[in-house]
């Protein structure tokens, strides 16, 4: 009997698992590429995914290539060289075109800080069939965002976009806080600098607006905005009469925060987070192909922000999101 056991053990070592025997090896990490190396998210994300302590969803992705990109937008042209060198210093290959990057990777991050070029960058990725994460904002206009998600849907390519604030533990704990009861309304706030050439809230206000949608969900019907020297105050009225507000801070003390108004309690957000929760969601997404934020919600977030600009043009009058959406859909470029 001992001889038989020894023979079986030696066979297993030499020949590997028998047919039908379970494999215990983890799948190889997906090769990821980054387009647009002009934001601090680039080295921060690369350290999380490629670091020696990466576990779980982070360990399933490895960033292997980057295309610098860049535009004349101030935060792009002054930072692209530095962050490109940061990646090069991590042993990540730098290529000179998107087609060359697509030859080397399975999945793609669009990180370009200038949302105006996201449609141009996303189109070849989607046509190549590569699952795609687009860092905030999804695009430089609502019409471009609609074009991106429509193209992804037609080509059956997984695609999503999000601010890192959405997945922070503090905001997620507030959203799930059972002491609130049903959430009747919410207020969020945060820094709100602008980017010339895009709606005012797209560049940095999107963090607070995404936080508002994390708490309120979709279904906003009208948006009105007050703009002062120090701040913006944007009010949304949802279809069931709930009210959500976002305060964009441009001077004085500026930090992220939120409070939810519930049927049973009023509860503030008590802590923030870094980039790791978002990166873990991206890792899950690239493996599963299931977007943690539906395209329809991302499109409504951008419609909310475009409606805020339209309200400013109309002296603070409420603006219908349905009207803004219809106008953008009519103007959406064809990306085929």
Secondary structure, 3 states (H helix, E strand, C coil): CHHHHHHHHHHHHHHCCCCCCCCCCCCCCEEEEEECCCCCHHHHHHHHHHCCCCCHHHHCEEEEEEECCCCCCHHHHCCHHHHHHHHHHCCCEEECCHHHHHHHCCEEEECCCCHHHHHHHHHHHHHCCCEEEEECCCCCCHHHHHHHHHHHHHHCCCEEEECHHHHCHHHHHHHCCHHHCCEEEEEEEEECCCCCCCCCCCCCHHHHHHHHHHHHCCCEEEEEEEECCCEEEEEEEECCCCEEEEEEECCCCCCCEEEEEECCCEEECCCCCCCHHHHHHHHHHHHHCCCCCCHHHHHHHHHHHHHHHHHHHCCCCCEEHHHHHHHHHHHCCCCC
